[in-house]
Amino acid sequence: MPAPRHFLVIVLFLIPGFATRAYAGPPYFTDDPEPVDYHHWEFYLASEESKFGHDFSGTAPHFELNYGALPDLQLHVITPLAFDLAPSGNFNYGIGDVELGVKYRFIHETDTLPQVGIFPLLEVPTGSFREALGNGHTQAFLPIWIQKSWGTWTAYGGGGYGINSFSGNGNWGFFGAVLQKQITPNIALGAEIYHQTVYQTDFPNVGTGFNVGTVIDLSEQHHLLFSVGRSIDGPINFQFYVAYQFTFDNGFFSFLAPPHA
């Protein structure tokens, strides 16, 4: 995709503890350190869209899969179908840049300490740069995330360094924070503020922005996520994220086993 959007499409973690735990990651740009539980899965069918000046682009849809491969370690992949509607009226649609990542939590939360983790991401240039569906070069993002909960409140955030150095582009930084409250057993509301530095010399700085969002648990396995926001001092006039999430463990695949004789 034309801009690094892995904070949106990203992303991630709302796992099993339906009605008992705070959620983090999607639907926000800012991530958290909490990996998917061991031998558990998350599947997202999602779309994110943003309006930069007179350019409208995003994913419709993208598919995200996360797996708890080891205790405290999560594997992550996003495969997007991207679109771009240019000010000229040209509309392009096709495969976007694939995202790969590994999340590792190395400090667990206690009464006094937050949990801490890393989540390096690699953007593979599978989308067409000429049609504004991809970056055209491999990118990486190297963040560290922290999280602490108090009752029904959860705060998480952090930031990292993006590697995007090639002609006309530069490395960049991202910092963000989210405050979220579980207002009912199945509804969480949150607000996010973030800042991203320049990553293209010929493109306006993303700058500082905000999102407000919600996570709705329809059941232990089925969830809806939504956020909306915009830039405070940057070019993003409007942005939103919407997703359906399905969470399950390895037992879900038992139906594939042959019946007993």
N, C-alpha and C positions, 0 to 999 in steps of 0.2 A: 504494500500500500504506500501511497506517496509519503505519508508521515509515519513515524513509529507509533503504532496504536496498540502495542501489546498491553498497555495498562487497562484498556477497555476490554479487549478481546482475549482479551484476554482474559484470564484469568483464571476457576480455581478452587474454591474450598468449601463450600457449605456442606458439611458432612452429617453423619448419621444423627447426632443428638437432637432430633426434632423436638422443639419446644423446650429444650433444656440448655442450649448453648447459643452464644452470640455468633453471628456469621461475619465473614470478612472476605476481602477480595472483590470479585464482581458483586455488585454492578459499578464499582468505582475504578478509577485509574490506579489509585494507591493499592498496593498489595499488602499481604500479611505474612507472618512466618509460619503459619500452621499448615502442615501438609495433610493430604488425604490420609485417613487411617490405613494401617497395614491391611493389604488384601481388599481394600475398598476402591470403588470407582466413582467418578463423576462424569456425566455426559451433559454437555450444553448444546442446545440449538438456539442460536442467538443472532442478533443483528445490532450493529452500532453504526450510527451515522453522524456526520458533522458538517457544518456549513462554514467554510473558510472564505470570508469575503463573498465573492460571487461563485465560488466553486463548492459543489455538493458531492460528498463522497462517503464511502463506508463499506460495510459488508451486508450481503443479503442472500443467504445467511452466512454465518460461519459455524464451524463445528469444533467444539473443544472437548478433549478427553484427558482426564487426570487419573493416575493410578498410584496407590500406595504400594510401591514395589518392595520397600523395606520399612521397618519402624523408623519414623522421622524422615523418610525420603519419599518424594513424590516425583513421578515422571509426567510430563506435560506436552501436549501437542495441540496446535490450532491449525485447521485447514479452512481458509476463507474463500468464499466467492465474493469478489470485490466489484465495486462499481465507481464510476467517476462521471459526474455531469459537469462539464466545463462551462465557463461563461459564454463560450461561442455556441453552445447548444449541443456540442458533440457528446454522445453518451457511449461509454465503454463499460463492458461487463465481462468478467471472466475470473479465472483463478488468481488469487492474490498471493502474497508472500506467506509461506508456511512458517510457523513459529514452533520451536522446540525448546524445552527447558527442564531443569531439575531443581526441585526445591528441597532444601535440607535444613531441618531445625536442630540447632546445636545447644540451645539453652531452653529448658522447660520452665513454664511459669510457676512461681510459688507465691506465697502470701506477700512477699516483698519484692521479688524479682519478676520482670517481664519475660516472656518467651522471645527468642531471637532466632532468626534464620536467614539464609541466603537463597536467592532464586535466580541464578544466571539464565539468560534467555538468548537464543540465537534465531535471527530472522533469515530464512533461506530465500534467495531472490527467485522464486518460482513465478511471480506475477510479471506482467509486461510493463516495463518502465515506459516504453513509448506510448502506451495507452493509459498511463497514470494509474496502473493497477498494482504496481510494485516499485520497490526502491531501486532495483537494478544492481544492487551490491549486497553482499552479506553484511549484516549488522549484528551487534551484540549489546546486551544490557546487563550490567553487573551491580545488582542492588543488595542492600541489607535491610531487613524489616524487623520491627519490634511490635509487641502487642501486650496489653494489660487489661484485665477485666475487673470490675467492681460491681457485684450484684448483677443488675440488668444492664449496666453500661459497659461498653468496650471501646477502647481507644487503640488505634494502631497506625503505623506510618513508618517513614524512613525515606530512603532514596538511593540513588546510584548513579553510575557513570555509563553513558552510551557511547559505543565505538562505531563511528559512522564516517570515518575519514576517507574521502575520495574527492575528485575534482568538483568544486562548487559546494562541498558539504564539510561539516566539522563534527567533532565529538561534542557531546552535550550532557547536561545533568538534569536529573529529575528529583524533586522532593515533594512529599505529600503527607497528609494526615487526615484521618477519618475518626469521627466520634459517632457512635451508634448506640441505640437503646432498643431493647426488646420491650415493646409497649404492650403486647399481648403474647400468649404462649406461641402464636404462629405468625406474628407480624413484627418485623424490625424496621425502624426508621433510622436514617443516618445522613450526615452531611460531610462533605469533603472539601478541602482546599489544597491546591497543588501549584507547583511552579516548574516549568521546563525552559531550559535555556535554548539559544539558537542552535539549530542543527542543519539548516540550509542557508547559505549566504545570500541567496536570491529569494528567500521566502521569509515572511514576517515571523518574528519570534512568537512561539506559542504563549509565552508569558505566564501570568498567574490566572487561574480559573477556579471554578467551584462546581460541585454537583450535589444534588440532593437525591436520595434514593430509598428504595424499600425492598425487602425480601419477604415474600409471603410463602409460608409452608402449607401446601395443600394436604400433604400427608408426610410420612417419614421418608418417602422416596421422591415425591413430586413437589417442585418448588417453582415459583415465578420471581423474577428479578427485574427491576426497572430503575433507571436513573436519568436525570436530565440536568443540564447546566450550560455554562458558557464561560468565555473569557472575562476577566475583570479588566485587564490591560492589554489583551492580545487580539488576534484576528478571528477567534472562533465565535461566530454569532450565535450558534446553537449546536447542541450535541445531545444525543440520547443513546441509551443502551437498553435493550429488552431481551430477556432470555427465558427459556424453559430449561429447567435442570432436573435430571434424573440421577439419583444416587442409589448405589447398590453394592453388594459385596460379591465375592467369588461364588457364593452359593447360588447366585442368580443363574449361573451357567449350568446348574445341575440338570436342567431340563434337556440339555444336549446329550446327557449320558444315556446309553441304551438301557431299556427297561430290564429289570431282573427277570431271569427265566422262572 
